[in-house]
Amino acid sequence: MNFNHVKAVTRTDLKQLLYARDFWMPMLILGGMFFAVLPITLLLAISSLGDVETVAKVAGAIDVLPQSAQEQIRGDTESGRTMYALAVFLFAPMAIVVPLTISTAVGAATIVGEREKGTGEFLAHSPAGVHEIYLGKLLASMIPGYGTALVGFTVYSFIVNTIVGPEVGGWFFPTKEWWVLMLWVVPPFLALTLSIILRLSAKVKSTAAAQQASGLVTLPLIGIAYSQSTGTLFGASSAAYYIGAIVWVAALIMLWRGMKSVQRSRLLGISDGI
């Protein structure tokens, strides 16, 4: 395999995305809402309320968390403990939803889009082999989603430490569980999802059909990934290592099968198999 060809395919697709305002504007809005606007609004609201009755009721919800999670919560005041619990536990879904949503949108159109744009023939006769095209398309789909998640994670960490840190004795975020989530759990789920989406994109005849099919695949995977991420943040980090490893293996198998099954003609929509 020639990795220069892989990089060329990836670079070409990323350049096209860079000039597609209808792609990166919604991506920025989605990431900004999940990683900045919603956390700032909620955390500042609780901080301004202080230890009033409303916050006390919200803090009471902490008692329903697993004991391992309750032991992690820091802070001497109800507002501080509430903000800590929200910052560490409540916003876990964004670490899953944002990269999967963005990368799925890219992956669903990456191959069928070549046919719709009339560049499929160029792709078929390019020096890159089918395996290199597949891997290049995969990276071009994964980088925007996971890159947005990493940038958003950095912004979110700064927001949390700035607003919640003074209430709980200093900067504390990211926690160990969040590192496990972002670096070990999220990537394999993203790769596994895209390995399926790209094969769907090679089979269907329109971007709309690819997006509809990808939605059916993505929703259950988001649910599984979210349940795993929640367990990780609630203290089941040891299980997260094992499950993450299993998903890594499954992702690698699916990627290998994708490269073996998707032929050049199939990438151009000539074959109806998958």
VOGU-3710 file (C-alpha; in Angstrom, 3 decimals, decimal comma):
1> mnfnhvkavt> 0,000/0,000/0,000  1,294/3,437/-0,963  0,536/5,826/1,901  1,337/8,810/-0,303  -1,747/7,888/-2,326  -3,756/7,607/0,905  -2,612/11,064/1,968  -3,426/12,467/-1,465  -7,008/11,161/-1,321  -7,422/12,443/2,239
11> rtdlkqllya> -5,917/15,840/1,450  -8,123/16,283/-1,631  -11,311/15,514/0,289  -10,347/17,759/3,207  -9,635/20,653/0,839  -13,064/20,225/-0,702  -14,642/20,277/2,754  -12,674/23,398/3,662  -14,249/25,290/0,776  -17,728/23,892/1,464
21> rdfwmpmlil> -19,299/26,506/3,718  -22,521/24,508/3,909  -20,475/21,813/5,688  -18,194/23,616/8,108  -20,679/26,272/9,208  -23,127/23,700/10,657  -20,108/21,839/12,064  -18,952/24,960/13,921  -22,461/25,669/15,152  -22,941/22,099/16,377
31> ggmffavlpi> -19,579/21,988/18,146  -20,037/25,475/19,587  -23,480/24,669/20,989  -22,423/21,414/22,644  -18,958/22,362/23,866  -19,383/26,056/24,721  -22,822/27,684/24,660  -24,798/25,062/26,614  -22,116/24,408/29,280  -21,479/28,133/29,846
41> tlllaisslg> -25,199/28,896/30,111  -25,969/26,088/32,543  -22,886/26,409/34,729  -23,137/30,187/35,026  -26,821/29,902/35,872  -26,085/27,541/38,748  -23,137/29,650/39,886  -25,275/32,797/40,015  -28,065/31,053/41,930  -25,723/29,971/44,703
51> dvetvakvag> -27,163/27,662/47,372  -30,805/28,564/46,890  -33,590/26,003/47,035  -33,513/25,298/43,274  -29,854/24,304/43,359  -30,477/22,277/46,515  -33,097/20,239/44,644  -30,735/19,669/41,748  -27,973/18,698/44,170  -30,309/16,121/45,673
61> aidvlpqsaq> -30,254/14,311/42,342  -26,583/13,527/43,021  -27,733/10,977/45,571  -29,076/8,744/42,784  -25,659/8,490/41,141  -23,602/5,334/41,692  -21,516/5,365/44,857  -18,302/5,373/42,836  -19,470/8,524/41,055  -20,551/10,239/44,279
71> eqirgdtesg> -17,112/9,641/45,761  -15,521/11,568/42,881  -17,610/14,711/43,349  -15,702/17,627/44,844  -16,811/20,862/46,465  -17,875/22,145/49,881  -21,090/23,853/48,760  -24,194/22,515/47,079  -23,662/24,750/44,058  -20,028/23,639/43,756
81> rtmyalavfl> -20,872/19,945/44,001  -23,750/20,376/41,553  -21,585/22,149/38,988  -18,878/19,511/39,365  -21,401/16,695/38,792  -22,883/18,424/35,754  -19,490/19,236/34,238  -18,099/15,725/34,662  -21,184/13,554/34,119  -23,977/15,425/32,335
91> fapmaivvpl> -22,135/16,556/29,196  -20,725/13,135/28,333  -23,090/12,706/25,350  -21,439/15,561/23,459  -18,168/13,612/23,298  -20,039/10,922/21,356  -22,737/12,806/19,461  -20,551/15,538/17,954  -17,830/13,437/16,257  -20,256/10,727/15,123
101> tistavgaat> -22,693/13,257/13,674  -20,038/15,192/11,776  -18,050/12,207/10,517  -21,174/10,316/9,499  -22,345/13,276/7,430  -18,995/13,342/5,623  -18,673/9,581/5,234  -22,191/9,111/3,871  -21,446/11,366/0,899  -17,769/10,711/0,365
111> ivgerekgtg> -18,057/7,925/-2,245  -21,532/8,372/-3,697  -20,751/12,077/-3,865  -17,982/11,350/-6,358  -20,566/9,899/-8,726  -22,994/12,767/-8,229  -20,261/15,346/-8,885  -19,103/13,507/-12,010  -15,633/12,827/-10,611  -16,149/9,085/-10,261
121> eflahspagv> -14,329/8,303/-13,504  -11,316/10,307/-12,344  -11,348/8,364/-9,081  -11,541/5,046/-10,922  -8,555/5,849/-13,125  -6,399/7,505/-10,468  -3,049/5,917/-9,508  -4,455/5,104/-6,060  -5,554/1,527/-5,515  -8,978/0,687/-4,137
131> heiylgklla> -7,572/0,017/-0,662  -5,812/3,361/-0,683  -8,960/5,154/-1,831  -10,995/3,463/0,900  -8,492/4,330/3,640  -8,070/7,875/2,364  -11,842/8,387/2,369  -12,034/6,933/5,867  -9,420/9,361/7,216  -11,057/12,279/5,427
141> smipgygtal> -14,321/11,376/7,151  -12,814/10,756/10,576  -10,564/13,817/10,870  -13,317/16,490/10,790  -15,420/14,754/13,447  -12,671/13,720/15,820  -10,757/16,953/15,228  -13,841/18,970/16,164  -14,275/16,819/19,269  -10,663/17,385/20,367
151> vgftvysfiv> -10,834/21,149/19,813  -14,209/21,297/21,541  -12,872/19,165/24,392  -10,032/21,651/24,900  -12,453/24,597/24,921  -14,807/22,746/27,263  -11,935/21,963/29,640  -11,026/25,652/29,830  -14,667/26,632/30,441  -15,156/24,041/33,167
161> ntivgpevgg> -11,924/24,886/34,967  -12,634/28,611/34,776  -16,216/28,449/36,060  -16,241/25,369/38,281  -12,588/25,271/39,359  -12,826/28,116/41,922  -15,807/26,359/43,526  -14,072/23,016/44,022  -10,536/24,002/45,001  -8,798/24,596/41,669
171> wffptkewwv> -8,485/23,263/38,154  -9,484/19,613/37,970  -10,615/18,867/34,417  -10,085/16,641/32,437  -10,520/13,803/34,895  -8,905/10,431/34,289  -12,219/9,026/33,087  -12,581/11,769/30,486  -9,089/11,023/29,144  -10,078/7,358/28,780
181> lmlwvvppfl> -13,297/8,385/27,051  -11,724/10,777/24,545  -8,566/8,838/23,714  -9,630/5,207/24,050  -13,420/4,860/23,759  -14,489/7,467/21,191  -11,948/6,700/18,373  -12,816/2,995/17,890  -16,559/3,694/17,904  -15,944/6,383/15,305
191> altlsiilrl> -13,821/4,068/13,148  -16,338/1,227/13,461  -19,223/3,464/12,415  -17,346/4,892/9,444  -16,243/1,465/8,249  -19,929/0,632/7,796  -20,965/4,030/6,451  -18,341/4,013/3,699  -19,524/0,639/2,450  -23,074/1,948/2,375
201> sakvkstaaa> -21,893/5,044/0,514  -20,279/2,840/-2,119  -23,495/0,894/-2,692  -26,326/3,448/-2,743  -27,112/5,650/-5,734  -27,604/9,054/-4,055  -26,332/11,083/-1,125  -29,845/11,288/0,315  -30,113/7,503/0,350  -26,676/7,248/1,949
211> qqasglvtlp> -27,639/9,688/4,699  -30,866/7,828/5,427  -29,071/4,497/5,610  -26,291/5,953/7,746  -28,861/7,250/10,221  -30,108/3,712/10,806  -26,542/2,595/11,507  -25,456/5,581/13,558  -28,318/5,790/16,050  -27,797/2,382/17,707
221> ligiaysqst> -24,032/2,893/17,738  -24,507/6,291/19,416  -26,654/4,577/22,036  -24,059/1,886/22,670  -21,188/4,374/22,756  -23,138/6,696/25,047  -23,918/3,921/27,524  -20,254/2,956/27,559  -19,115/6,561/28,004  -21,560/7,017/30,881
231> gtlfgassaa> -20,227/3,901/32,569  -16,682/5,166/32,100  -17,398/8,522/33,725  -19,332/6,879/36,552  -16,191/5,058/37,563  -16,192/1,865/35,486  -12,924/2,827/33,830  -11,492/-0,684/34,100  -14,389/-2,062/32,077  -13,899/0,787/29,602
241> yyigaivwva> -10,395/-0,469/28,788  -11,723/-3,937/27,938  -14,740/-2,723/25,977  -12,595/-0,155/24,170  -10,182/-2,926/23,205  -13,060/-5,083/21,919  -14,408/-2,208/19,824  -10,905/-1,518/18,477  -10,690/-5,146/17,312  -14,185/-4,978/15,791
251> alimlwrgmk> -13,310/-1,715/14,030  -10,107/-3,144/12,580  -11,957/-6,237/11,340  -14,654/-4,111/9,713  -12,044/-1,851/8,127  -10,217/-4,861/6,731  -13,464/-6,312/5,389  -14,351/-2,955/3,891  -11,066/-2,736/2,014  -11,399/-6,348/0,846
261> svqrsrllgi> -15,007/-6,127/-0,287  -15,236/-2,684/-1,904  -13,851/-2,950/-5,420  -13,099/-0,094/-7,813  -16,288/-0,736/-9,787  -18,276/-0,805/-6,570  -16,863/2,539/-5,521  -18,300/3,891/-8,777  -21,671/2,237/-8,183  -21,443/-0,326/-10,961
271> sdgi> -21,836/-3,295/-8,621  -24,857/-3,611/-6,398  -23,189/-5,760/-3,783  -21,788/-4,560/-0,478
//
